[in-house]
Amino acid sequence: MSKGERHIIREAFKNKTILNTEAIGIRPLFAGAVHLVWDSASSNLFMVGFRRWADVKPTPWSEAKSYWFGLTKPPKKLNWAAWNNDTSDWKF
């Protein structure tokens, strides 16, 4: 998959998929790329195949959400408690 298409998928996740899911008050309990299906014809990213979820309220965007679903890769040694939202050394 090209870098450009990966960017389009991440943007769909950020601006539509996760927003719509949180808007109805849920987020899959077990996140991962296995729960995402990309339809390139319609440019829609669907969240599928989860049976358990957490009740949530919508929260501001964080790249951590894209990490939960396998859309980004931070460095192997990342201290999440001290993370300052810097993604300059992440792989997108």
CORQUI-V691826 format. One record per backbone hydrogen bond with DSSP energy under -0.5 kcal/mol. CO is the residue of the C=O (numbers start at 1). NH is the residue of the N-H. E is the energy in kcal/mol with one decimal. If there is no record, write none. Layout:
[[CO | NH | E] [CO | NH | E]]
This chain:
[[2 | 6 | -2.3] [3 | 7 | -2.0] [4 | 8 | -2.0] [5 | 9 | -2.3] [6 | 10 | -2.5] [7 | 11 | -2.4] [8 | 12 | -2.2] [9 | 13 | -2.4] [10 | 14 | -2.8] [11 | 15 | -3.0] [12 | 16 | -1.5] [12 | 17 | -2.1] [13 | 18 | -2.4] [13 | 19 | -0.5] [16 | 20 | -3.0] [17 | 21 | -2.0] [18 | 22 | -2.6] [19 | 23 | -2.1] [20 | 24 | -1.0] [21 | 24 | -0.7] [21 | 26 | -1.7] [22 | 25 | -1.5] [25 | 56 | -1.7] [27 | 54 | -3.2] [29 | 31 | -0.7] [32 | 35 | -2.1] [33 | 36 | -2.1] [35 | 48 | -2.5] [37 | 39 | -0.5] [37 | 46 | -3.2] [38 | 40 | -0.7] [39 | 42 | -0.5] [39 | 43 | -1.5] [39 | 44 | -1.4] [44 | 39 | -2.9] [44 | 46 | -0.5] [46 | 37 | -2.5] [46 | 48 | -0.6] [52 | 29 | -2.2] [52 | 30 | -0.5] [54 | 27 | -1.4] [62 | 65 | -1.8] [62 | 66 | -0.6] [63 | 67 | -1.8] [64 | 68 | -2.3] [65 | 69 | -1.1] [66 | 71 | -3.0] [66 | 72 | -0.6] [67 | 70 | -2.2] [73 | 91 | -2.8] [76 | 78 | -1.0] [77 | 79 | -0.5] [78 | 80 | -1.1] [79 | 82 | -1.1] [79 | 83 | -0.6] [80 | 83 | -0.7] [85 | 87 | -0.6] [87 | 90 | -1.9] [90 | 92 | -0.5] [91 | 73 | -2.4]]
